[in-house]
Amino acid sequence: QVQLVESGGGLVQAGGSLTLSCAASGSPFRINTMGWYRQAPGKQRELVADVGGGSINYGDFAKGRFTISSDSTKPAVHLQMNSLKPDDTAVYYCFARATDWDRRDYDYWGQGTQVTVSP
């Protein structure tokens, strides 16, 4: 089991910046990937960015504006979001894929944190 705790959402004006953080706790065999998805009202959940296995992936809308980083001392990720636009308004969910002691992979989700970008 992995628990994910998110922080850093809020209200910001267009052009501003926010940093989201997500810390994982629990005792899986290994955490393979951590990242962020988002879901706006009436839209499907989409990848923002993830990191794991030596690679980093970004959604097209995030490239050049968002930066994901992993913490070197604990299982956590940080998402620096710059040049925010009203279209970035969504609930942002932390995500982790972990291998448990039964050697099976499981997906875990945080509760979500609201990001609202005003015009």
C-alpha positions as CSV (number, residue, x, y, z in Angstrom):
1,Q,0.0,0.0,0.0
2,V,1.1,3.5,-0.8
3,Q,-0.4,6.7,0.5
4,L,0.0,10.0,-1.4
5,V,-0.2,13.4,0.2
6,E,-0.4,16.4,-2.0
7,S,0.2,20.0,-1.3
8,G,0.5,23.3,-3.1
9,G,-2.7,23.9,-5.0
10,G,-4.5,27.2,-4.9
11,L,-5.6,30.3,-6.8
12,V,-3.2,32.2,-9.0
13,Q,-3.5,34.8,-11.7
14,A,-2.7,34.1,-15.3
15,G,1.0,34.2,-15.9
16,G,1.8,33.2,-12.4
17,S,3.4,30.2,-10.9
18,L,2.6,27.4,-8.5
19,T,4.5,24.4,-7.2
20,L,2.7,21.2,-6.3
21,S,4.3,18.6,-4.1
22,C,3.4,14.9,-3.5
23,A,5.0,12.7,-0.9
24,A,4.5,8.9,-0.8
25,S,4.4,6.8,2.3
26,G,4.1,3.0,2.8
27,S,6.3,0.1,2.2
28,P,6.0,-1.2,-1.3
29,F,8.8,-3.3,-2.8
30,R,9.6,-0.4,-5.2
31,I,8.0,2.8,-6.4
32,N,8.5,2.8,-10.2
33,T,6.9,6.0,-11.3
34,M,5.4,9.2,-9.7
35,G,3.7,12.0,-11.4
36,W,0.7,14.2,-11.9
37,Y,-2.5,14.0,-13.9
38,R,-5.2,16.6,-14.0
39,Q,-8.9,16.7,-14.7
40,A,-10.9,19.8,-15.7
41,P,-14.7,19.8,-15.5
42,G,-16.2,17.9,-18.3
43,K,-12.9,16.6,-19.6
44,Q,-11.0,13.4,-19.3
45,R,-8.1,13.0,-16.9
46,E,-4.8,13.7,-18.7
47,L,-1.1,13.3,-18.0
48,V,0.7,16.4,-16.8
49,A,4.1,14.9,-16.1
50,D,5.7,11.8,-14.7
51,V,9.1,10.6,-13.7
52,G,10.5,7.1,-13.3
53,G,12.9,4.6,-14.7
54,G,15.2,7.2,-15.8
55,S,12.7,9.0,-18.0
56,I,10.5,12.0,-17.7
57,N,7.3,12.5,-19.7
58,Y,5.2,15.6,-20.2
59,G,1.8,16.3,-21.6
60,D,2.1,18.5,-24.7
61,F,0.5,21.4,-22.9
62,A,3.1,21.2,-20.1
63,K,6.2,21.2,-22.2
64,G,8.2,24.3,-21.7
65,R,6.1,25.6,-18.9
66,F,6.0,22.8,-16.3
67,T,9.0,21.0,-14.7
68,I,8.7,17.8,-12.6
69,S,11.4,16.8,-10.3
70,S,11.9,13.9,-7.9
71,D,13.2,14.2,-4.4
72,S,16.6,12.6,-3.9
73,T,16.1,11.8,-0.2
74,K,12.5,10.5,-0.1
75,P,9.8,9.3,-2.4
76,A,8.3,12.6,-3.5
77,V,7.8,14.6,-6.6
78,H,7.5,18.3,-7.2
79,L,5.8,20.0,-10.1
80,Q,6.8,23.6,-10.9
81,M,4.2,25.3,-13.0
82,N,5.1,28.5,-14.7
83,S,3.2,30.8,-17.1
84,L,-0.1,29.4,-15.9
85,K,-3.2,29.9,-18.1
86,P,-6.9,29.8,-17.2
87,D,-7.0,26.5,-19.3
88,D,-4.7,25.0,-16.6
89,T,-7.6,25.2,-14.1
90,A,-8.3,21.7,-13.0
91,V,-8.0,19.2,-10.1
92,Y,-4.4,17.9,-10.1
93,Y,-3.9,14.3,-8.9
94,C,-0.7,12.8,-7.7
95,F,-0.1,9.3,-9.1
96,A,2.3,6.5,-8.3
97,R,2.9,3.1,-9.8
98,A,4.5,0.7,-7.4
99,T,5.6,-2.9,-7.3
100,D,4.4,-4.6,-4.2
101,W,6.0,-7.6,-2.4
102,D,3.8,-9.9,-4.5
103,R,5.8,-8.5,-7.5
104,R,2.6,-7.1,-9.0
105,D,2.3,-3.5,-10.1
106,Y,-0.4,-1.3,-8.5
107,D,-1.5,2.3,-9.3
108,Y,-2.2,4.7,-6.5
109,W,-3.9,8.1,-6.5
110,G,-3.9,11.1,-4.3
111,Q,-7.1,12.9,-3.3
112,G,-6.4,15.8,-5.7
113,T,-5.6,19.4,-5.2
114,Q,-7.5,22.3,-6.9
115,V,-5.5,24.7,-9.1
116,T,-7.5,27.7,-10.3
117,V,-6.0,30.2,-12.7
118,S,-7.9,33.5,-13.0
119,P,-7.7,35.6,-16.2
